[in-house]
Amino acid sequence: MSVSYIPVQWNGFKHRYNLALALAVGLYLWIFVQLGPALLGHASPVTPQIHNARAFGSCAFLMMSVILMIGPLARLDARFLPLLYNRRHFGVMTALVALSHFLLIFGWYYAFTPVSSWEALLFSNTAYDRALGFPFEAFGIFALVSLLILAATSHDFWLSFLTPRLWKSLHYLIYPAYAAVVAHVTLGAAQGVRGLAFPALVWALALLVAGLHLAAWRKERGGAAAAGDWVPVCRPEEIEEGRARVVRLAGGERAAVFRHEGRFSAISNACAHQNGPLGEGRIVDGCVTCPWHGFQYRVEDGCSPAPFTEKVPTYRLRLRAGLIELDARANPPGTPVQPLEAPG
């Protein structure tokens, strides 16, 4: 965490996650290469090199779609939370697959031009003033550069060096990069196949991604923000052991009320690492564990266990008329608070 820029060391789950991801990519590429020609129905025969490039390109688009689905799915259904833990590994592999697509295309289409390959790529088509024949390569280049930037800055060193606010803003590049890929495929690859099946599939995935984000946003915005100094949370029995109930406060802040060993404590819902949703995590070894990257905090004071130094704000709780109530006035990060005893 703050000591070595590595929030969670390599463990069995990370190895299994990466192995499953690599196997899934390999299986997709094999199916595409072996069965793709008959299923896609190209308007004209394509060389094995181009077919292989399309295999990597379509795989990269599918991986980007899955990456963008994981976040909203985890908010809609907690069973998807484990997929969040190593999503940055997923992103790095996506960038490598996209780079492979580019290298195959670049090495085939532009290898024998009378001018330099880069000049041919960037300036052979300059019809930017019309939709039909628009240089779709520009969208692909933008998307690839964006993915490589995100992969290169995925390590926590860059989070610390750039500051969390700038790092998070930079990584929003994934959204325009995804839109650029949709445009790249629509204007380019779709021109080489019969019918609309392939571009329709691309747009169906894009609409699914947008729909899931909208559904998750509506769920998060549902309900009015609690107002006043003391706000109701829920009845004690409604919070499972080791889990939390998230309450939205005035001003957009959120607090997470956890139950641990029969007592209740409240901390900020925003992880100090990347503002991950602590309330969607669970208590492991006495510490709230962020579902995004595994940062941990003690529930009674909001501090990370030694030797780490991260802290989040804490909140006071009280029991009134059978309901847990939370003092909306946050304590400074790392402030100890006596846990609320469950009613006997």
Secondary structure, DSSP 8 states (H G I E B T S, - for coil): -TTTS-SS---HHHHHHHHHHHHHHHHHHHHHHHHHHHHH-BSS---HHHHHHHHHHHHHHHHHHHHHHHHHHHHH-GGGGGGGTTHHHHHHHHHHHHHHHHHHHHHHHTTT-SS-HHHHHHHS---TT-STT--THHHHHHHHHHHHHHHHT-SHHHHHHH-HHHHHHHHTTHHHHHHHHHHHHHHTGGGGBSSSHHHHHHHHHHHHHHHHHHHHHHHHH-S--B-SSEEEEE-GGGS-TT-EEEEEBGGG-EEEEEEETTEEEEEESB-TTT--BGGGSEEETTEEE-TTT--EEETTT-B--TT---B--EE-EEEETTEEEEESS---TT-----EE---
